[in-house]
């Protein structure tokens, strides 16, 4: 059995570069492959590039988005757990960031996030508390992914993109089929940084219809 408590190369690299978790490199790879976040240029009079993040704790993806977009973006995020403040350097206190600690399936959390839309990009790295049963964990992961897709349908702007984590197995193929109904392109992609023994992967929806 893998020892996830022992820091590996990516965990140590993340801490050195100012991120609380190795998951930042998954998002970086996804961004580099699919062009999720705009690069370069200045904000000017253009509206901010708005991003919604589900399952944000401990905050690595949030920091990556805020550091990439800077003043050109706005990020709204939610998680049951609080964000780590160890590396944010005040970024989480700025006006272009909103975080709510709550259940993404709950009405209060959902309303708070929807009211700050529409969004150009939806990111979901949400994962259930694992039980050790792959069947149960996959089912719970699928439920979270379907919740993320419901958010996309409600608040993602036309032409927007989506990334959602899923545990492979069960009816996840059906979820990818649903994504392809919402988006012009739907793909499965497993970043190199994912642990070899992990059965997680990411579904990417590009260009919402």
KALINSUL-V752013 format. One line per field, one symbol per residue. psi: psi as a letter, one per 40 degrees, with the letter a starting at -180 (. if undefined). A space follows every 10 residues. Layout:
psi=???
This chain:
psi=higeehhadd ddddddefie ieeddddddd dddefdhiii iidaeiiihh hhhhfdieed dddddddddb eeihhhiiid iiihededfe deeidehhhh hiheeidddd ddddeeaiid hhhhehiihi eehddddddd dddddddddd ddddehihei iihhiihiib fdddddddde ddidhhihhh idehideifi ihhhhhgh.
